[in-house]
Amino acid sequence: MMKETPTMSALRRSRALGASIVALGLVAAACGDDEPADTEAVAASTSTDAPADEPVATDAPAVTEAPGDESADEPSEEPSDEPGAAAGGTVVIDHYSGSDEVPVDPETIVVMDLGMLVTLDALGIEADGFGSLGTPVPEQYQALVDAPEPVGTAFEPDYEAINALEPDLIIVATRSSATYPEMSEIAPTVDLTFDESLDPIAAFEQRHEQLGQIFGIEDEVAAELEALDAEIEALAARTGDAGSALIVLTSGAEVSAYGAGSRFGMVHDVFGYAAADETLQTEETHGEVVSFEYLLDVNPDVMFVVDRSAAIGEEAEGAETILDNELVNQTNAWQNERVVYVDAFSWYLAGNSIPGLRGVMADIEASLP
């Protein structure tokens, strides 16, 4: 369900006057183990929500408008009350799990992914049903998570509750991707899991452009992406002489490191920070388990720290305590006060949403000397 904003109202008035909206081409648009708390990571170059050899659709979807009434003398049809009916015609979306014809500007929407819920909210779209992850969210997002009708979890959907809502559209992604076949039996469904074959920003753009097509807000999405592109370019221009960086994730007492091409690799791949360790693997979901001696040996100028335990509400020793030891204290990052404890919601839970990307950018901004 769309929340009207001045921009969207203008778009609707424009459509009422007969102006057609041209669908944006898909320039191109990510994580986890079996634990419910491990959710979509920010702008991953590598998706781990489905097998790596699973086919991924990357071609731009064809847009198919439902035929209109060609005769002025014929009476117009009464609006359908059936699920999937929408006044704006249909659009064909090529997505992670297949290709589906879905209604444009659907009325009743079920969302089975936290990152997608945040993404839709940023675009002014309300969900009617939501499959949660059972993880804590920042206070400013609590009302967003609580507002839709609960329909189970991303892992164990309540299909009866979903069916009762008679949705026009179901959106799955990442953790809920495996439920696509069952969801498709209920209503038109799209799987907006990130395309692992694309670079992070291309995947980010692909998702938002697809949403622009589905909800008839291509112009609004294009303007938002253009603004973000300019912000990204400006920030990336400042990291060239900012030293080397290492992304570290703590989970209890365990420390893992991530490099270019990993789930957190946009620090290097998009924003241009030099990698403190260019030999780090890029395919394993949880990075490479490392020691404190390793952190000193690599000696990054900047250390971005993701506290997984804090992100999922797990009672464990915090990252700041874990890393405050004799070895880490000798690193350049620690000595120069450039250890950045990042916004875990943006990096770890919100996924590739507009607010999530801006949260990542704020942390990178904070890391600059």
Secondary structure by P-SEA (a helix, b strand, c coil): cccccaaaaaaaaaaaabbbbbbbccccccccccccccccccccccccccccccccccccbbbbcccccccccbbbbcccccccccccbbbbbbcccccccccccccbbbbccaaaaaaaaaaccccccccccccccccccccccccccccccccccaaaaaaaacccbbbbccccccaaaaaaaccccccccccccccaaaaaaaaaaaaaaaacaaaaaaaaaaaaaaaaaaaaaaaccccbbbbbbbcccbbbbbcccccccccccccccccccccccccccccccccaaaaaaacccbbbbbcccccccccccccccccccccccccccccccccccccccccccccccaaaaaaaaaaaaaacc
